[in-house]
Structure formats: C-alpha cells, structure tokens
Amino acid sequence: MSTRSTNACCQIVELRQYTLKPGQRDTLVELFEREFLESQEAVAMAIPGEFRDLDRPNRFVWLRGFTDMTSRHQGLTAFYGGPVWQANRDVANDTMLDATNVLLLRPARPGSGFHLGERPARGATEVPGTVVLATVYSFGAPVDEDFVRFFEHDMKPALEEAGLPVSAYFQTEYSPNTFTKLPIREGEHVFVWFSGAPGADALQERLSRLTASQAWSTRVAPELKRRLKSEPELLRLSPGARSRLRE
C-alpha cells in the first residue's frame, strides 16, 4: 500500500460486494466517487476504497469504516436520511441487482487495520494500474487465537517472500446489526486479509511464486486447507480513481 499515514482505519469495517445490472458499473462508480465519498465522511464514516472486480464485470466492491458500532448506527442513519442520498438514491439503486453481500469485520489485532494515504481530489479520473487483493477465508466456527498466530507466524512470511506483503487483516465482528435497513451476512465466520501488486500480471506472477514455494506447498497450504470450511475467495480489485486504498 502506498503513501501510508500514521492513522489506522478503522475499528469496524464493512466489505461490501454489489451485483449490478449489466453495463451499469461505470455509472455507479462515477456517481459514487462524485457524490458518496465526502458526504459519508462528513458524518464520521470512512471510505477506504472503491473497486471494480476484475473477474466479475458486474461486481462493484467497496469498503466502509467506523469508529465503533454506535458511530456506525449514527453515521448510517445520518447519511441515508440526508440530502445527498435522498437526491441520488434512485439513480444508484437502479444500477443494482443485489446489495446484501456484506461482511462486518474488525481488525484481528490492534493495528492490523488499514493505513491509508490521501484521497485524490474531486474530478480525478485516472484509474491506477495497481491491483488490490482481498482474500476471504471461511470457517465452521469463530476464528481463534491459534489461527491468528498461524497466519502471522507461518502465512505472512510466506506471502511476503512471494512479493505479497499483507497490508491489513480482519475477522468477523459479531455485534448485532442495529441498522437493519442494510442487511449483512450473519452467522458466518471469516478472516480477510489484503495485499496488492503493481498490476494484474504482477499479481498473477506473485501468486504463482507463492504456490510453487516449498514452504507454502508442503507446510502452509495443507494446514490452511485443514482449517477452512470452503475454498478461499480471492477478489482481484481495480481501485477507483479516488480510492485511498490503491495497492
């Protein structure tokens, strides 16, 4: 991740994946970056990043952060009841088929959340060539301390050796969803980590290097597979022109 700041964001994070109507993603991205960044941050919510999913042409992915669950309820209430959403909601909603694929997360460790650079100014249109990788692991039970230690002591070094430094990592936040107008995926146990690369080709090369490494293939990967409920979900994400999270 480039241009890191000293301030971490955030104690509560939503990973939001929207399935859109065919051909509507650019419409939503343009509207989102013009109208929905500063207006959400004005009511004490953070938007670490907004992305096009490189493998799903009708998928828009974004991150929203909060200080705690109380500020989440206050911020969502203020934004969705406020003038900017009211003026633009029909256009935004008309691009969407589904907006319920949402994971509620918290940093797995103090300090393991996002460290973000500055947001490009209003009117920025240049999409960076970088790729953000978000990897979602699902478990049959809550993530425990043993897995976090395994991730930190065994997985992270192997990822870094392959050129995939971990920029942030999270696990499920189990607090009740007090803003029920926006559903979240409940009853799930996940661990999510983020990395990135200068481009899609570089990311693929680094993933191939990882799977070919002896440490990963003989020790880390078998142990990871033993622990997981299902195959990992890999999201290759192209940052929007105004995304703060860019690699």
C-alpha positions as CSV (number, residue, x, y, z in Angstrom):
1,M,0.0,0.0,0.0
2,S,1.5,3.3,-1.0
3,T,1.6,6.6,0.9
4,R,0.8,5.2,4.3
5,S,-0.4,7.5,7.0
6,T,0.2,7.2,10.7
7,N,-3.5,6.8,11.5
8,A,-5.2,3.5,11.3
9,C,-8.7,3.0,9.9
10,C,-11.0,1.6,11.3
11,Q,-12.3,-0.5,14.3
12,I,-15.3,-1.7,12.3
13,V,-15.2,-2.3,8.6
14,E,-17.8,-3.4,6.0
15,L,-16.6,-5.3,3.0
16,R,-19.5,-4.6,0.5
17,Q,-19.9,-6.5,-2.8
18,Y,-22.7,-5.3,-5.0
19,T,-24.0,-7.2,-8.0
20,L,-25.1,-4.7,-10.7
21,K,-27.2,-4.7,-13.7
22,P,-25.2,-5.4,-16.9
23,G,-23.4,-2.4,-18.1
24,Q,-24.1,-0.2,-15.1
25,R,-20.9,-0.5,-13.1
26,D,-19.2,2.6,-14.6
27,T,-22.4,4.6,-13.9
28,L,-22.4,3.7,-10.3
29,V,-18.6,4.2,-9.9
30,E,-18.8,7.7,-11.4
31,L,-21.8,8.6,-9.1
32,F,-20.2,7.1,-6.1
33,E,-16.9,9.0,-6.5
34,R,-18.7,12.2,-7.2
35,E,-21.4,12.2,-4.6
36,F,-20.9,9.5,-1.9
37,L,-17.3,9.9,-0.6
38,E,-17.2,13.2,1.1
39,S,-20.9,13.0,2.0
40,Q,-20.3,9.8,4.0
41,E,-17.1,11.0,5.6
42,A,-18.9,14.2,6.6
43,V,-21.0,12.1,9.0
44,A,-18.0,10.3,10.6
45,M,-17.7,7.3,8.3
46,A,-14.6,6.4,6.4
47,I,-14.4,5.0,2.8
48,P,-11.0,3.3,2.5
49,G,-11.6,2.2,-1.1
50,E,-14.0,1.5,-4.0
51,F,-13.2,-1.0,-6.7
52,R,-14.1,-2.8,-9.9
53,D,-13.9,-6.6,-9.5
54,L,-11.5,-7.7,-12.3
55,D,-13.1,-11.2,-12.6
56,R,-16.8,-10.2,-12.3
57,P,-17.7,-7.3,-14.7
58,N,-21.0,-6.6,-12.9
59,R,-19.5,-6.5,-9.4
60,F,-18.7,-3.3,-7.5
61,V,-16.8,-3.7,-4.3
62,W,-16.2,-1.1,-1.6
63,L,-15.1,-0.7,2.0
64,R,-16.7,1.5,4.7
65,G,-15.3,2.0,8.1
66,F,-16.4,3.2,11.5
67,T,-15.0,4.0,15.0
68,D,-17.4,1.6,16.7
69,M,-20.9,0.2,16.4
70,T,-22.5,3.2,18.0
71,S,-21.0,5.6,15.4
72,R,-21.9,3.1,12.7
73,H,-25.6,3.4,13.5
74,Q,-25.3,7.2,13.9
75,G,-23.4,7.6,10.6
76,L,-25.7,5.3,8.5
77,T,-28.8,7.0,10.0
78,A,-27.5,10.4,9.1
79,F,-26.3,9.6,5.6
80,Y,-29.3,7.6,4.4
81,G,-31.7,10.1,5.9
82,G,-29.7,13.0,4.5
83,P,-30.0,15.1,1.4
84,V,-27.2,13.6,-0.8
85,W,-28.5,10.1,-0.6
86,Q,-32.1,11.2,-1.0
87,A,-31.2,13.2,-4.1
88,N,-29.2,10.3,-5.7
89,R,-30.7,7.1,-4.4
90,D,-33.0,6.3,-7.3
91,V,-30.1,6.5,-9.8
92,A,-27.8,4.5,-7.5
93,N,-30.5,1.8,-6.7
94,D,-31.4,1.5,-10.4
95,T,-27.9,0.2,-11.1
96,M,-28.1,-2.7,-8.6
97,L,-29.4,-6.2,-8.6
98,D,-28.2,-7.1,-5.1
99,A,-26.5,-5.2,-2.3
100,T,-26.7,-7.8,0.6
101,N,-23.3,-9.4,0.2
102,V,-21.8,-7.6,3.1
103,L,-19.3,-8.8,5.7
104,L,-19.0,-6.9,9.0
105,L,-15.3,-7.1,10.2
106,R,-12.9,-5.9,12.9
107,P,-9.1,-5.9,12.9
108,A,-7.8,-9.2,14.0
109,R,-5.1,-7.4,16.1
110,P,-4.7,-3.8,17.3
111,G,-3.0,-2.1,14.4
112,S,-3.9,-4.7,11.8
113,G,-6.5,-2.4,10.1
114,F,-5.9,-0.1,7.2
115,H,-3.3,2.6,7.0
116,L,-4.3,4.9,4.2
117,G,-2.9,7.6,2.0
118,E,-4.7,10.8,0.9
119,R,-7.7,10.6,-1.4
120,P,-7.3,12.0,-4.9
121,A,-9.2,15.3,-5.4
122,R,-12.7,15.6,-6.8
123,G,-12.7,15.3,-10.5
124,A,-9.8,12.7,-10.6
125,T,-10.4,10.2,-13.4
126,E,-7.2,8.4,-13.8
127,V,-7.6,4.8,-12.7
128,P,-4.4,3.4,-11.2
129,G,-2.9,0.3,-12.8
130,T,-2.4,-1.4,-9.4
131,V,-4.5,-4.3,-8.1
132,V,-5.7,-4.8,-4.5
133,L,-6.1,-8.5,-3.5
134,A,-8.7,-9.3,-0.8
135,T,-8.7,-12.9,0.3
136,V,-11.7,-14.3,2.4
137,Y,-11.3,-17.4,4.4
138,S,-14.5,-19.1,5.8
139,F,-14.5,-21.3,8.9
140,G,-17.0,-23.5,10.7
141,A,-16.5,-21.7,14.0
142,P,-15.2,-18.3,15.1
143,V,-11.6,-17.5,14.3
144,D,-9.5,-18.3,17.3
145,E,-6.1,-17.1,18.6
146,D,-4.4,-20.2,17.3
147,F,-5.4,-19.3,13.7
148,V,-4.3,-15.7,14.0
149,R,-0.9,-16.9,15.3
150,F,-0.7,-19.3,12.4
151,F,-1.4,-16.5,10.0
152,E,1.1,-14.2,11.5
153,H,3.9,-16.7,12.1
154,D,3.6,-19.0,9.1
155,M,1.4,-17.5,6.4
156,K,2.6,-13.8,6.4
157,P,6.3,-14.7,6.0
158,A,5.5,-17.0,3.0
159,L,3.3,-14.3,1.4
160,E,5.9,-11.6,1.9
161,E,8.6,-13.9,0.4
162,A,6.4,-14.3,-2.7
163,G,6.0,-10.5,-3.0
164,L,2.6,-10.2,-1.3
165,P,3.0,-8.2,1.8
166,V,-0.1,-8.2,4.0
167,S,-1.4,-4.6,4.4
168,A,-4.3,-5.4,6.7
169,Y,-6.2,-8.4,8.2
170,F,-9.6,-8.7,9.8
171,Q,-12.1,-11.2,11.3
172,T,-15.8,-11.3,11.8
173,E,-17.4,-8.6,14.0
174,Y,-20.3,-10.3,15.8
175,S,-22.1,-7.3,17.1
176,P,-25.8,-7.2,16.2
177,N,-26.6,-5.3,13.0
178,T,-28.5,-2.3,14.5
179,F,-29.1,-0.7,11.1
180,T,-31.4,-3.4,9.7
181,K,-32.3,-1.5,6.6
182,L,-28.9,-2.7,5.3
183,P,-28.6,-6.4,5.7
184,I,-25.2,-8.1,6.4
185,R,-24.1,-11.8,6.1
186,E,-24.8,-13.1,9.6
187,G,-23.9,-16.5,11.1
188,E,-20.6,-16.6,9.2
189,H,-17.0,-16.8,10.5
190,V,-14.4,-15.3,8.3
191,F,-10.9,-14.0,8.2
192,V,-10.0,-11.5,5.5
193,W,-6.5,-10.2,4.5
194,F,-5.4,-7.6,2.0
195,S,-2.4,-7.3,-0.2
196,G,-1.7,-5.9,-3.7
197,A,0.6,-5.6,-6.7
198,P,1.6,-3.1,-9.4
199,G,-0.7,-4.8,-11.9
200,A,-2.7,-7.9,-12.7
201,D,0.2,-9.6,-14.4
202,A,2.5,-8.9,-11.4
203,L,-0.2,-10.2,-9.1
204,Q,-0.5,-13.5,-11.0
205,E,3.3,-13.9,-11.1
206,R,3.4,-13.5,-7.3
207,L,0.6,-15.9,-6.7
208,S,2.3,-18.5,-8.9
209,R,5.5,-17.9,-7.0
210,L,3.6,-18.4,-3.7
211,T,2.0,-21.7,-4.7
212,A,5.3,-23.0,-6.1
213,S,7.3,-22.3,-2.9
214,Q,8.3,-25.2,-0.8
215,A,7.2,-23.7,2.5
216,W,3.7,-22.9,1.1
217,S,3.1,-26.1,-0.7
218,T,4.4,-28.6,1.8
219,R,3.5,-26.9,5.1
220,V,1.3,-23.8,5.0
221,A,-1.2,-24.8,2.3
222,P,-2.1,-28.2,3.8
223,E,-2.5,-26.8,7.2
224,L,-4.7,-23.9,5.9
225,K,-6.9,-26.3,3.9
226,R,-7.4,-28.4,7.0
227,R,-8.7,-25.4,8.9
228,L,-11.0,-23.9,6.2
229,K,-14.7,-24.7,5.7
230,S,-14.5,-24.0,2.0
231,E,-12.2,-22.8,-0.7
232,P,-10.8,-19.3,-0.2
233,E,-12.5,-16.4,-2.1
234,L,-10.0,-14.3,-3.9
235,L,-11.0,-10.8,-5.0
236,R,-8.8,-9.1,-7.6
237,L,-9.8,-5.5,-7.3
238,S,-9.0,-2.5,-9.5
239,P,-9.1,0.7,-7.4
240,G,-11.3,3.6,-8.5
241,A,-9.7,6.9,-9.4
242,R,-10.4,8.3,-6.0
243,S,-9.8,5.2,-3.9
244,R,-7.5,5.7,-0.9
245,L,-6.6,2.0,-0.8
246,R,-4.6,1.5,-4.1
247,E,-2.3,-1.5,-3.6
